[in-house]
Amino acid sequence: MNDGEIVIPGVYVSPQHLGALRKVYERLRGTEINWLVCAGMSLALHGMPVVVHDIDLQTDAPGAYAIERLFTEYATKPVAFSSTDRIRSHFGALTIDGIKVEIIGDIEKRAEDGSWEAAPNLGQHKLFVRVGDMQIPVISLEYECEAYRKMGRFEKAALVRGWLDNKLKCGNQASDTGIT
C-alpha cells in the first residue's frame, strides 16, 4: 500500500478521489443544500468491492445549480435539464483535481407504464458514513439497488442485492467504513 491509499477489503479508493471528496464535503457541509453521494463512490464507502471512477452527487434541482455556483472554478459541464428515454435530471459536471464529479438534481426514472416517477425524497434514503473526520452523506444501498434495476442496469442491481443479502446473513449493519 502506498502512502495515502485507502484499502477496504476488496475496495480501492484512490487518494485523488478522497481529496476531491474532501473538497466537496468541506464546501457543502453547513450549507442548506440537500445532497448525498451515490453510485460507485457510495458503493465503495458502504464497503462494497468496486473500483471508483468518479464521484456522483445527488441533490434536488435547486441544489444542483447551487453546487455548480459553489464550484464554478471546477465546472466542466454547466448544469442543465437533460433527458434520455429512461432517466432525466438537472445534470452537470465538475473536474476537481482530475476527478470527474457529476451533479444530478431531481433525478426521475421512467416507470414501466411510461410515466415519469417523481424525484426521490433524499432524506428518506440518506445515511452517513464516517470517512476519517468527515461524515459523508450516502444513498442507502436498498435505494441504489432499486434505482439500478429501474435504469435497466440489472447486473449492477444484482451485485448490490447480493452484497446486501450477505451483510444481512452476517449481521453486519455498520455504517462506518473506518477509512482514515
C-alpha positions in Angstrom: 0.0 0.0 0.0 1.3 3.4 -1.0 1.0 6.4 1.4 -2.4 7.9 1.1 -4.1 4.8 -0.4 -7.3 3.7 1.3 -7.9 0.0 1.4 -11.1 -1.7 2.5 -11.0 -5.5 1.8 -11.6 -5.7 -1.9 -12.1 -2.0 -2.3 -9.7 0.7 -3.6 -10.4 4.4 -3.3 -7.6 6.5 -4.6 -6.1 9.4 -2.7 -7.2 11.6 -5.6 -10.8 10.6 -5.2 -10.7 11.1 -1.5 -9.1 14.5 -2.0 -11.9 15.5 -4.4 -14.5 14.1 -2.0 -13.0 16.2 0.9 -13.2 19.4 -1.2 -16.9 18.6 -1.9 -17.6 17.8 1.7 -15.8 20.9 3.0 -17.7 23.3 0.7 -21.1 21.7 1.1 -21.2 21.0 4.9 -23.0 23.6 6.7 -25.0 24.7 3.6 -28.7 24.3 3.2 -28.1 22.1 0.1 -29.6 18.6 0.5 -27.0 16.3 -1.1 -25.5 12.9 -1.0 -23.0 10.7 -2.7 -24.4 7.9 -4.9 -23.3 5.3 -7.5 -19.8 3.9 -7.4 -18.3 6.1 -4.7 -21.3 5.4 -2.4 -21.0 1.7 -3.0 -17.3 1.8 -2.1 -18.0 3.9 1.0 -20.5 1.3 2.1 -17.7 -1.2 1.8 -18.6 -2.9 -1.5 -15.7 -4.2 -3.6 -15.9 -1.8 -6.5 -13.5 0.4 -8.4 -14.4 4.1 -8.1 -14.2 6.0 -11.4 -15.9 9.3 -10.4 -18.0 10.9 -7.7 -21.7 11.3 -8.3 -23.6 13.9 -6.2 -27.4 13.6 -6.0 -29.5 16.5 -4.9 -32.6 18.4 -5.9 -32.8 20.8 -8.9 -32.1 24.0 -6.8 -29.2 22.1 -5.1 -27.7 21.2 -8.5 -27.5 24.8 -9.5 -26.2 25.9 -6.0 -23.5 23.2 -6.1 -22.5 24.5 -9.6 -22.2 28.1 -8.2 -20.1 26.9 -5.2 -17.7 25.1 -7.5 -17.5 27.5 -10.5 -13.8 27.1 -10.9 -14.2 23.3 -11.4 -17.2 23.4 -13.8 -16.7 21.5 -17.0 -20.4 21.0 -18.0 -23.0 23.5 -16.9 -26.0 22.2 -15.0 -28.9 21.9 -17.4 -32.0 19.8 -17.7 -31.1 16.6 -19.5 -33.2 13.6 -20.6 -32.8 10.2 -22.1 -35.5 7.6 -22.7 -35.1 6.1 -19.2 -33.8 9.0 -17.0 -33.9 12.7 -16.7 -32.4 15.3 -14.3 -30.7 18.6 -13.9 -27.2 17.4 -14.8 -23.8 19.0 -14.8 -20.2 18.1 -14.2 -17.1 19.3 -12.4 -13.5 18.2 -12.5 -11.8 18.5 -9.2 -8.0 17.8 -9.2 -8.5 15.5 -12.2 -11.6 13.6 -10.7 -14.9 13.9 -12.5 -17.7 14.9 -10.2 -21.2 14.6 -11.6 -24.1 16.7 -10.3 -27.5 15.1 -10.6 -30.5 17.2 -9.5 -34.1 15.9 -9.2 -33.4 12.6 -10.9 -36.5 11.0 -12.4 -36.8 7.5 -13.9 -39.2 6.2 -16.4 -41.7 3.8 -14.9 -42.8 0.6 -16.6 -46.1 2.3 -17.7 -44.1 5.0 -19.5 -44.8 7.8 -16.9 -42.0 9.6 -15.0 -41.6 8.8 -11.4 -41.2 11.7 -9.0 -37.7 12.6 -7.9 -36.9 10.8 -4.7 -37.1 12.3 -1.2 -33.3 12.2 -0.5 -33.9 12.4 3.3 -35.7 9.0 3.2 -32.7 7.3 1.6 -29.7 9.2 3.2 -27.2 7.5 5.5 -23.9 8.8 6.8 -20.6 7.1 6.6 -17.5 8.2 8.5 -14.5 8.7 6.3 -11.7 9.9 8.6 -13.0 13.1 10.2 -15.9 13.5 7.7 -19.5 12.3 7.9 -20.3 11.7 4.2 -24.0 11.5 3.3 -24.5 8.5 1.0 -27.6 6.9 -0.5 -28.9 3.7 1.0 -27.9 0.5 -0.7 -31.5 -0.6 -0.8 -32.5 2.5 -2.8 -29.4 2.2 -5.0 -30.3 -1.4 -5.8 -33.8 -0.4 -6.9 -32.5 2.6 -8.9 -30.1 0.4 -10.8 -33.0 -2.0 -11.6 -35.2 0.8 -12.8 -32.5 2.1 -15.1 -32.1 -1.4 -16.6 -28.7 -2.0 -15.0 -29.7 -5.4 -13.8 -26.2 -6.8 -13.3 -25.3 -3.9 -11.1 -28.6 -4.2 -9.2 -27.8 -7.9 -8.7 -24.4 -7.1 -7.3 -25.8 -4.7 -4.8 -28.6 -7.1 -3.8 -26.1 -9.9 -3.3 -24.0 -7.6 -1.1 -27.0 -6.6 1.0 -28.1 -10.2 1.4 -24.7 -11.2 2.5 -24.5 -8.3 5.0 -27.8 -9.4 6.5 -26.7 -13.0 6.8 -23.5 -11.9 8.6 -25.3 -9.4 10.8 -23.1 -6.6 9.6 -25.1 -3.3 9.8 -22.1 -1.0 10.2 -22.3 2.4 8.6 -18.7 3.3 9.3 -16.0 2.2 6.8 -13.2 3.2 9.1 -11.5 4.9 6.2 -8.9 7.3 7.6 
